Amino acid sequence: MRAMFDPEFSRFLLRVGEGREPVDDEGEITLSSDIVIPYYDKEKSLNRLLESVFPDLNTYSPDPYNLINRCILAPKNSSVDELNEIMIRRFPGSLQTYISSDKTVDQRHQGDYEDFLNSQNPKGLPPHKLLLKENCPLMLLRNLNPAEGLCNGTRLICRELGQHTISAEIVFGHHRGKRVFIPRIPLQTPDNDKNGIPFIRTQFPVRICFALTINKSQGQTLDYVGIYLREPVFSHGQLYVALSRAKTAAKVKVLLVPGTFDDTKVDCKTRNVVFDEIFRLAQA
């Protein structure tokens, strides 16, 4: 539906989503060369991707609403964190660093694991070292006040950086334009987390969102989409979700990073994970 004004791209998306796009002997599909950024060198190719999505950051700082509908998507949090750190350092303005307080649930282990906990970046928790600038885009990580629009996944613009609170502006939905204050709160790792050591992190419950995971972007429509495949997609429908966030093929750019033993990648092939059993069961 998003790509209804680009029929060829729309048909391609349907083939990708349904697993009907032809694959080669390696099980990979071929993307259009128009949307793929050739990979010759990591720094240069990554810069081309960043500059295609965010051409001039100086124009977005005074009017961040022009920025909020542009995003880079990646399959894993590690890639997202890499991109967000690059972008926040390039974004104009004074950098503010917020350091979390990390405590083990069992206080007897605090002295043994404090430095280790600082190095952890579990899913759903803000980073130990949170780097922010005024007017940068943020995403809320917890339901703070759903009635006032503060839900997990709410997109915000950072307006003022205080010592104990962040002033932000909601940018989507019924509460668009509302100013809110985000406090530091204690956040505990999920019970099923693979850390092995349950701990509580006291930090602002936000992340920068120049880049998002593909799964987190579901349901969003974006003006311009960059897709950073440092590693191929790994779950059903991920490639389809990433490609279909934009309305036309001209608004999508993809960077495919080669495997460990390659130093260049000039082809346009990547993995598309689709489990046909899902469709068969749905029709049964």
C-alpha positions as CSV (number, residue, x, y, z in Angstrom):
1,M,0.0,0.0,0.0
2,R,2.8,2.4,0.8
3,A,4.3,1.9,-2.7
4,M,1.1,2.2,-4.6
5,F,2.5,5.1,-6.7
6,D,5.5,3.0,-7.7
7,P,3.8,-0.1,-9.2
8,E,7.0,-1.9,-10.2
9,F,8.5,-1.5,-6.7
10,S,5.2,-2.6,-5.2
11,R,5.2,-5.8,-7.2
12,F,8.8,-6.4,-6.3
13,L,8.0,-6.0,-2.6
14,L,5.1,-8.5,-2.8
15,R,7.4,-11.1,-4.4
16,V,10.0,-10.5,-1.7
17,G,7.4,-10.7,1.1
18,E,5.9,-13.9,-0.3
19,G,9.2,-15.6,-1.1
20,R,8.5,-15.6,-4.9
21,E,11.5,-13.5,-5.9
22,P,14.0,-15.8,-7.8
23,V,17.1,-16.9,-5.9
24,D,20.5,-18.1,-7.1
25,D,22.4,-21.2,-6.2
26,E,23.4,-19.6,-2.9
27,G,19.8,-18.9,-2.0
28,E,20.1,-15.1,-2.5
29,I,17.9,-12.7,-4.3
30,T,19.2,-9.8,-6.5
31,L,18.3,-6.2,-5.6
32,S,18.1,-3.5,-8.2
33,S,21.5,-1.8,-8.7
34,D,19.6,1.6,-8.4
35,I,19.0,1.1,-4.7
36,V,22.3,-0.7,-3.8
37,I,25.4,1.3,-2.8
38,P,28.5,-0.6,-4.1
39,Y,30.8,-1.7,-1.3
40,Y,34.5,-1.1,-1.8
41,D,35.6,0.3,1.6
42,K,33.7,0.3,4.9
43,E,34.2,3.9,5.8
44,K,33.6,5.3,2.3
45,S,30.6,3.1,1.6
46,L,29.0,3.7,5.0
47,N,29.5,7.5,4.6
48,R,27.7,7.3,1.2
49,L,24.8,5.5,3.0
50,L,24.6,8.1,5.8
51,E,24.9,11.0,3.4
52,S,22.1,9.6,1.2
53,V,19.7,9.4,4.1
54,F,20.9,12.6,5.9
55,P,22.4,14.8,3.2
56,D,23.0,17.9,5.4
57,L,22.6,17.6,9.2
58,N,23.0,21.4,9.6
59,T,19.6,21.9,7.9
60,Y,17.9,19.4,10.2
61,S,19.1,20.9,13.5
62,P,16.9,24.0,13.4
63,D,13.9,22.1,12.1
64,P,14.2,18.5,13.3
65,Y,10.7,17.5,12.0
66,N,12.4,17.2,8.6
67,L,14.7,14.6,10.2
68,I,12.2,12.4,12.0
69,N,10.9,10.6,8.9
70,R,14.4,9.6,7.7
71,C,16.0,6.5,9.2
72,I,18.6,3.8,8.7
73,L,17.5,0.2,9.5
74,A,19.7,-2.7,10.4
75,P,18.9,-6.3,11.6
76,K,20.8,-6.2,14.9
77,N,21.2,-3.8,17.8
78,S,25.0,-3.8,17.5
79,S,24.7,-2.3,14.0
80,V,22.1,0.2,15.2
81,D,24.4,1.3,18.1
82,E,27.3,1.8,15.7
83,L,25.3,4.0,13.4
84,N,23.7,6.0,16.1
85,E,27.1,6.8,17.7
86,I,28.5,8.0,14.4
87,M,25.4,10.2,13.7
88,I,25.2,11.8,17.2
89,R,28.8,12.9,16.9
90,R,28.2,14.4,13.5
91,F,25.0,16.1,14.5
92,P,25.5,19.8,15.3
93,G,25.4,21.0,18.8
94,S,27.0,20.4,22.2
95,L,27.4,16.8,23.2
96,Q,26.0,15.8,26.6
97,T,27.0,12.5,28.2
98,Y,24.8,10.8,30.8
99,I,26.3,7.9,32.8
100,S,24.0,5.3,34.3
101,S,24.2,3.7,37.7
102,D,24.2,-0.1,37.5
103,K,23.5,-2.3,40.5
104,T,23.2,-6.0,40.8
105,V,19.9,-7.3,42.1
106,D,21.8,-9.2,44.7
107,Q,23.8,-6.5,46.4
108,R,26.4,-9.0,47.5
109,H,27.8,-9.2,43.9
110,Q,28.0,-5.4,43.3
111,G,31.7,-5.1,44.0
112,D,32.6,-8.0,41.7
113,Y,30.5,-7.1,38.7
114,E,30.1,-3.3,38.6
115,D,32.6,-2.7,35.7
116,F,31.2,-5.7,33.8
117,L,27.6,-4.4,34.1
118,N,28.7,-1.0,32.7
119,S,29.9,-2.7,29.6
120,Q,26.6,-4.5,29.0
121,N,24.0,-3.3,26.5
122,P,21.0,-5.6,26.9
123,K,18.0,-5.4,24.7
124,G,15.3,-2.9,25.9
125,L,17.7,-1.0,28.2
126,P,19.3,2.4,27.5
127,P,23.1,2.4,27.1
128,H,25.4,2.9,30.1
129,K,26.9,6.0,28.4
130,L,24.0,7.9,26.7
131,L,25.2,10.6,24.3
132,L,22.7,13.3,23.5
133,K,22.4,16.7,21.7
134,E,19.5,19.1,21.6
135,N,17.2,18.5,18.6
136,C,18.4,14.9,18.1
137,P,15.7,12.2,17.5
138,L,14.9,9.9,20.4
139,M,12.8,6.8,21.0
140,L,11.2,6.0,24.3
141,L,12.0,2.6,25.7
142,R,9.3,2.2,28.4
143,N,5.6,3.0,29.0
144,L,5.8,6.0,31.2
145,N,2.3,7.5,30.7
146,P,0.3,6.0,27.8
147,A,-2.6,8.4,28.4
148,E,-0.3,11.3,27.7
149,G,1.4,9.6,24.7
150,L,4.5,8.3,26.5
151,C,4.6,4.6,25.4
152,N,7.3,2.2,24.5
153,G,8.4,3.1,20.9
154,T,7.2,6.8,21.0
155,R,9.3,9.0,18.8
156,L,10.6,12.2,20.4
157,I,12.7,15.3,19.6
158,C,15.2,16.2,22.4
159,R,14.6,19.8,23.2
160,E,16.5,20.6,26.5
161,L,19.1,18.6,28.4
162,G,19.0,19.0,32.2
163,Q,21.0,17.3,34.8
164,H,18.1,15.2,36.2
165,T,15.5,15.5,33.4
166,I,15.3,15.7,29.6
167,S,12.7,18.0,28.0
168,A,11.4,16.4,24.8
169,E,8.6,16.9,22.2
170,I,6.3,14.1,20.9
171,V,6.4,14.1,17.1
172,F,3.7,11.6,16.1
173,G,0.1,10.8,16.9
174,H,-2.6,12.7,18.8
175,H,0.0,14.2,21.2
176,R,2.2,15.6,18.5
177,G,3.9,18.8,19.6
178,K,3.4,18.2,23.3
179,R,6.4,18.9,25.6
180,V,7.2,16.3,28.2
181,F,9.8,15.7,30.8
182,I,11.7,12.4,30.9
183,P,13.3,11.5,34.3
184,R,15.9,8.9,35.1
185,I,14.3,5.7,36.2
186,P,15.5,2.3,37.4
187,L,15.2,-0.4,34.7
188,Q,15.8,-4.1,35.3
189,T,17.0,-6.6,32.8
190,P,14.3,-9.1,31.7
191,D,14.2,-12.4,33.5
192,N,15.0,-14.3,30.3
193,D,18.0,-12.1,29.4
194,K,21.1,-13.8,28.4
195,N,23.3,-11.7,30.6
196,G,23.3,-14.2,33.3
197,I,23.6,-11.5,36.0
198,P,20.3,-9.7,36.7
199,F,20.9,-6.0,37.3
200,I,19.2,-2.6,37.6
201,R,20.2,0.3,35.4
202,T,19.2,3.8,36.5
203,Q,19.2,5.9,33.3
204,F,16.9,8.0,31.1
205,P,14.7,5.4,29.3
206,V,15.5,6.7,25.8
207,R,17.7,5.8,22.8
208,I,18.9,7.9,19.9
209,C,17.0,6.9,16.7
210,F,18.9,8.0,13.7
211,A,19.0,4.2,13.2
212,L,16.5,1.5,14.3
213,T,16.3,-2.3,14.2
214,I,14.2,-3.6,11.3
215,N,11.8,-5.2,13.8
216,K,11.3,-1.9,15.7
217,S,10.4,-0.1,12.5
218,Q,7.4,-2.3,11.7
219,G,4.3,-0.2,11.0
220,Q,6.1,3.0,10.3
221,T,6.1,4.9,7.0
222,L,9.3,6.9,6.3
223,D,10.2,9.5,3.7
224,Y,13.7,8.1,3.2
225,V,15.1,4.7,4.2
226,G,18.7,3.5,4.4
227,I,19.3,-0.3,5.0
228,Y,22.6,-1.3,6.5
229,L,23.2,-5.0,6.1
230,R,26.5,-5.5,7.9
231,E,25.2,-9.1,8.2
232,P,22.2,-10.6,6.3
233,V,18.7,-10.6,7.7
234,F,18.0,-13.6,9.9
235,S,14.3,-13.9,10.5
236,H,11.1,-14.3,8.5
237,G,10.1,-11.2,6.5
238,Q,12.8,-8.9,7.8
239,L,14.0,-7.9,4.3
240,Y,10.5,-7.2,3.2
241,V,9.8,-5.0,6.3
242,A,13.0,-3.0,5.7
243,L,12.4,-2.4,2.0
244,S,8.7,-1.6,2.4
245,R,9.0,1.3,4.9
246,A,9.4,3.8,2.0
247,K,6.9,4.8,-0.7
248,T,9.1,4.5,-3.8
249,A,12.3,2.7,-4.8
250,A,14.0,6.1,-5.3
251,K,13.7,6.6,-1.5
252,V,15.6,3.5,-0.5
253,K,19.3,2.8,-0.4
254,V,20.9,-0.5,0.7
255,L,24.5,-1.1,1.8
256,L,25.5,-4.8,1.6
257,V,28.7,-5.6,3.5
258,P,30.7,-8.6,2.3
259,G,31.5,-11.6,4.3
260,T,34.7,-12.1,6.4
261,F,36.9,-13.2,3.5
262,D,35.8,-10.7,1.0
263,D,37.1,-7.1,0.8
264,T,34.7,-5.9,-1.9
265,K,31.1,-6.5,-2.8
266,V,29.9,-5.0,-6.1
267,D,27.0,-7.4,-6.7
268,C,23.5,-6.8,-5.4
269,K,22.7,-10.1,-3.8
270,T,21.5,-10.8,-0.3
271,R,19.5,-13.3,1.7
272,N,15.7,-13.2,1.9
273,V,14.3,-15.3,4.8
274,V,10.8,-16.4,4.1
275,F,9.2,-19.5,5.7
276,D,6.7,-20.8,3.2
277,E,5.0,-22.9,5.9
278,I,3.5,-19.8,7.4
279,F,1.6,-19.1,4.2
280,R,0.5,-22.7,3.8
281,L,-0.8,-22.8,7.3
282,A,-2.6,-19.5,6.9
283,Q,-4.4,-20.9,3.8
284,A,-5.3,-24.2,5.4
